[in-house]
């Protein structure tokens, strides 16, 4: 398998991306070939410094970079030689099987939706967030930002996509799906939640357990929790602030350490036709290693094939 890595994406690029590649190769658990996409003049000296001379590495020169503040669509059009644009070109032409970047999130989403596009039947691709539980398990909350306003049927699709991800990547059989709401009882919530509930209940492709409240998100009540991106993003940013406060107050606790995104790397864009993984802009080496491992697992498990099959059935 061939995996493309944007070496210029993130606040600490390309150094931390190089460190991530070094950590991945040190694990020695995969024979994946890595396409390192970025400015050769910056990448090659760092590779030499970190003794990265491996037959599984191929540098693809990309002289341009899409900065974090740039308009995604405009930048992709104007910077055809950027690491993100070249990465999506390699992905769309089959030269790589997955693409990873901690760069401009908007550009990654635009590239995902307009270069490789959504799987047939998927109305809106989505991204999720990891929710650490006190018992050591993880939950998956989606959407967390790219779909601020949705229709009830979109939430059903998010539930199917999230269930397939959790089942095949996390190896959780028959994952429990909950609808994020302001009460447990059926009929609670705003118009969106009230309309989505019966559709989720009728969907035979998921194990719907009903409503989950805000207090349940960090508890082991559901494996997959669905909501529109507005609510999901508020929850995500609140969780990030908890971790920041804990660190600032010098509180040491294994549970709160699991709020550190570096442990998980990045998140996949679920619903697009090829594996795309988006990382946090402040990613360091361990996060890049974990993003590469995520891409490997998605390919090995043929997650995209299983999503296609599921949506063909639903059609």
Phi, psi and omega in degrees: 000149181243126182238128179266134180235122176287107183282346185259000182273134178112161184292337185244027179281151355269002187302310184290330175295319177298317178298322179295319177297318179300316179296319180297314180293327180295330178297324178063022185263359183218148177257020181298140175268132183256128174262110184266108190258119180167189183286114182304321183297333177268325186283313188300316177299323179291323177297319179294319180298324182262013175057043178265085175234095187222143179292346179271006180244137176223123180271129176246115186290129176223102187286345183251157178228135172271113182286162184298328186273353186284151177291124188303306184295315179297316182295319180296324179288319186275336182246071181292341179259018177281160181297324179289315180297316179294322178301315179290328176296315179297322180291315183291334180266003175083008180283335170233157184259348178203155181226135184233138175205144171253021182273209183305110184299318179300317179295322178295321180289318178297315178299320180297317188275334185246347177262307179260339171069171183280154171296143181303129181100338179276118182285318181216117172299162185215161171233151182241184178219147179279134178240104182291135177257155182296334182275007178097349180275174177237149169247168182230114182253128178206142010271155181236028172155336185269351178229078185294326177238129183223170173258161181306321181293335175295320179296326177296317179294321176300320180297319179293314180298315180296320179297318180294320178298310183295320182294312189268333180265323179264353178062040175258112181287137176051057184300142180280134181246130177237149175263120180293125187209178182263008177193160182281331189287144174298139182099352178282164170097185179280184184298322180297311182296320180295324180281329182284328185307305182296328179292319177294321181295326182275345185287118183279353183270358181228163176256081185280127182252358179109201182282147169234141181266173180303325181290345181271346188298324179261011176252165184271063181257322178222149178274326180235129179235127186248145177196171174284160188296336179296307179296315182300321181289323177298316179297316180300313182292328175296316179297320178297322180292327177300315180297317180298318180295316179302317181293317181297326181272005176058041178267126181252114181208127183303327180295312182291336175298335182283355173278354179285114185299338182303332181294334186251341179085265182219189180235144178280149170276106185274130178112349176269164194282349177219158183294121175232129182237129182251128179254167177287145182299337181258029181295141173248184185311310181301324180294318178296318177302315182291329175294320178296317178298322177298316179298317179301315183293319179298321180288314181299322181276355184051048181302318182295323177296321180290325176294316178302313181299318181296319182282336172294320178296316183292330178291000000 
